[in-house]
Amino acid sequence: MVKMWDYDIEELKKTEQGRIMILERMINYGPDKGEKIKLADVKKYWDKLQLHPGARRLCELLIWGKYQSSLPDKSKFWI
């Protein structure tokens, strides 16, 4: 199971918000060896996941075959 030193994993598994937090950490920081991320869970909680922008775009490409979100426009610069 993903390493979560700051939370009790068994308690997190009992609530939906806790399962979302575990899934976010698995996507953002990688699962442990031999552990897999369930595609059904990713699709189910997709709108609730707070992922790093790069991880979000990669997941979009792998799951749906296209990007759904857009990157921020870096051409605009204000002084």
C-alpha positions in Angstrom: 0.0 0.0 0.0 1.1 3.5 -0.7 3.1 5.0 2.2 1.2 7.5 4.3 3.1 8.2 7.5 0.7 11.1 8.4 -2.6 9.1 8.2 -3.9 5.8 9.3 -4.6 4.0 6.0 -7.2 1.6 7.5 -9.2 4.6 8.7 -9.0 6.4 5.3 -10.3 3.3 3.5 -13.6 3.6 5.5 -14.6 6.9 3.9 -15.0 8.1 0.3 -12.8 11.1 0.9 -10.1 8.9 2.4 -10.2 6.6 -0.6 -9.8 9.6 -2.9 -6.8 10.8 -0.9 -5.1 7.4 -1.2 -5.8 7.3 -4.9 -4.4 10.8 -5.4 -1.2 9.9 -3.6 -0.9 6.7 -5.7 -1.2 8.7 -8.9 1.0 11.6 -7.9 3.8 9.7 -6.2 3.4 6.2 -7.6 2.1 3.0 -6.1 4.3 0.5 -4.2 6.0 -2.4 -6.0 3.5 -4.9 -7.3 0.5 -2.6 -6.5 -1.8 -1.4 -9.3 -4.1 1.6 -9.6 -7.6 0.6 -10.5 -8.8 2.3 -13.7 -12.4 2.1 -12.5 -11.5 4.1 -9.4 -9.7 6.7 -11.4 -12.6 7.2 -13.7 -15.1 7.2 -10.8 -13.3 9.9 -8.8 -11.8 11.8 -11.8 -13.5 15.1 -11.1 -12.6 15.0 -7.4 -8.9 14.1 -7.8 -6.3 16.9 -7.1 -3.4 15.8 -9.3 -0.2 17.4 -10.4 -0.8 19.1 -13.8 1.6 16.7 -15.6 0.1 13.6 -14.0 -3.4 14.8 -14.9 -2.6 15.3 -18.6 -0.8 12.0 -18.8 -3.8 10.2 -17.2 -6.1 11.9 -19.6 -4.1 10.8 -22.6 -3.8 7.2 -21.3 -7.4 6.8 -20.3 -9.3 8.7 -22.9 -6.8 9.0 -25.7 -7.0 12.8 -25.7 -6.4 15.8 -23.5 -9.5 17.2 -21.7 -7.8 19.9 -19.7 -5.6 22.7 -21.1 -2.2 23.9 -19.9 -2.0 27.5 -18.5 -1.0 30.0 -21.2 2.6 31.0 -20.4 2.7 33.6 -23.1 0.9 36.2 -20.9 3.2 38.0 -18.5 2.3 40.9 -16.3 4.7 43.3 -14.6 
